[in-house]
Amino acid sequence: MIEISELEGVHFRLPQAAVPAGEMAAIVAPTAACAREFVDFLLGLAEPRHGVVQLLGQKLSALQESARRALRSRLGFAAQADAHVSHLALWENILLGPGYHRGHDAGALESRVETLLGWCGWNASDAREALMRKPDHASAFERAAAAWLRAVLIEPELLVCEELFAGLTSNERRRLIEACVNFQAENPARASVFVLVGDRLLDELQPTQVTYLSLRGDFRAEAQA
């Protein structure tokens, strides 16, 4: 799924890392800037100073932009911050990508959402009420759950979550992690990556098999950036 060798940017260094199919990994960054840079490298949105990222068997540096976009279409990306169109309700945000951009059947999408809501520990009526709110009027958990739902609706091979758990209670974090575990259990070939800033989520992740990787922050470089 993911293979990294001698990766270096402005904010961090990571000598070696691998996330095979079927596994979950937590990438712990010392700062938000460090986490953002790692995600940009992982998704092929920025070029590292040094090193190689191989994603789903392909080296990003060797791909044309059209091929990178095709590769990214096989990924699900969930971030709580800056993840939603502000004038649309969370429910509309969830369905926008798979329904409008990918042309998936609306009825099938709604049926799938019902299942996913159950994995998040929500009954359908309470969830529908919450997800009719616009992002600015929603709670942190509602925004995070909506971002997760939208990411997994496209049935990605690899799920990448960037700071999805910020501002959530331990129980809310656990609900989303259990939903991720259920999603991955449906297809053992999938993998999940959680990018965290300074928080290892040890209690919430304890029931699952998770590999922890730490980014080595270069704070002098960060101060100059």
N, C-alpha and C positions, 0 to 999 in steps of 0.2 A: 504493500500500500504506500508507505512512505519510507524513503531511505535518505538520510542526510549525512554528508561528509564535509568536515572542516568548514562549516557555515559561519560566515562573519559579516556583520553589518556595522552600522554606526553605534548601535546600542548593546550588542551582545555578540558572544561567540558560542558555538555549539560544535564540539569536535565530531561526535558520531551519535547518530540516533536512528532507530528503526521502529516502525509501527506496522507489524504484519497484519494481514487480513484476519478478521475475527477478534482483534484485540482492542482494548481501550487504553488510551494514554493521557496523562495529565502533564502539560507543559507549564512549569511554574516560572514566571518572569518576575524580576525584581521591580519593574516599573511598567506603567501602561504603555509608554513609548517603546519599550523593549518588546512587549507583547504584540503591539501593532505591527512593528517591523517584522517580527517572526511570521505573523499571518500573511503579510504582504509577500514575503519570500515563498511561503508555502503555496499560496494561490497564484504565484507567477505575476503579481501586480507590480513588483519591483525587483531589480537585480541586486544580488548581494555583492559586497566587495570581493568576496572570495568564497569558494566552496560550491557544492553541488546539491541540488534538491531533485530527487527522483520521486515522482508522484504517479501512482497507478502504473508503474513500470516504464514511465517515460521521463527523460531528463528535460526539465522545463527550459533550460538554456538552449536546448537544441531545437525547440519548436518555434514555428512561425506563430504570429498572434492569433490567426484563425484556428490553429491547432490547439493553442492554449485555451481559447474560449470553449472549444469543443470538450477539452479535458475538464475545465471547470464546470461544465454542464452536468458532469457525472458526480459532482460534489454537492452536499448540502451545507450551507453556511448559516449559523445562527448567532446573532449578537444582540444584546439588549439595547445598547446605546446606538442612536442614529440608524436604527434598523427599519423604521416604519415611515410610510408616507403620512405626514402629520394631519392632512385634511380627510383622510379615510379612516373609517372605523377599523379596529383590529381585525375583525372578521373579514373585511374587504382586503386588508393587507395580506392575510393568510392565503386567500384565494387568488390574489392578483397574479402571482408568478405562474403557478401550475394551471390556473384556469384560463387566464387571458393570454399569457406569453407562450404557454405550451399547448394550449387547446385541449386540455383534459376535460372529460365529461363532468358537468357540474354535479349531477346526481351521484356519480361514483366518488367524487371528491368529498361531498358532504357525508356520505356513508363512511368514508375512510376517516374523516375528521372525528366522527362520533367515537370510533374505536380509539383514536389517539388521545382524545379528551379523557377517556376512561383510564388510559395509562398514566395521565397526569393527575389522577385522583379527583377529577371533576365530573359531576353528573351533567348531562346535556343541558338542562334548563338553566342551571346556575352559570355554566360556562357561556351559553349564548348571551345571557344578560351582560356578563362581564366583557365579552368580546365585541359588543356593540358600542363600547366606549371608544373614543378617539385616543391616540397614544398619550396626549398630554393630560388626559383625565383618568388614565388607567394606573393601576398599581405596578410596582416593579415586577411582581410575579406575573401579572397579566401580560405585560409587554414581553417578558422573557418567554412565557409559554407560547405566545403568538409567534414570536420569532422561531422558536423550535418547531412548532406545527408547520409553518411555511417551509422550513428547511427539509423536514422529513417527508412532506407530501409528494415531493418529486422522486421518492424512493432512491436516495443517493447511495453510491457505493461507499463513500466516506463522508462522515458527518464531522464538521469542524465547528466547535462552539468557542467563541471569543468573549471572555468575561460575561458569560451568560448569567452567572449566579450573583453578580454584584447587587448588594442591597436586599438580598432575600434572607428570610429566616432559615434556620437549619431544616425545618420541616419542608419548606418550599423547595429548597435545594434538593432534598432527598426525593421529592416527588418528580422533579425533572430528571434526576439521575436514574430513578427507577424506570421512567418512560424511555430513556436512552437504552437501558438494559433490555427492555422489552422489544424495542425496535431492532436492536442488534440480534436478539435471539431469533427473530423471524427469519433472518438470513445470516448464518455464521460467517459468510464471506465478507460481510461489512466490517468496518472499523470506525472508531470514534476517537476524536482528539478534543480535549478540553484545554483551552489556553487560559491560565489563571494568573492573577497578579498577586503574588505574595501570600496566597491562601491555599493550603494544601487540601482542604475539604476532607480531612482524614476520617472524621466521624461519618459523614454522609456517603463516602465512597467505600467504607470498610466492607460492606457485604459483597463488593464486586472485585474482580481481578483487574487492577489498574497498574500500569507501569508509569512511574514518575520520572520526569526528566527536568533538569534545572538549566535555565539559560544563564550563562556567565555574563553578567552585566558589566559593560565598560563605562563606568560613570564619568570618567574624564572626557571620553568622546561625547557622552550625552550632554555634559555641561557646555561643550563647545558647539553643539548642534543647534 
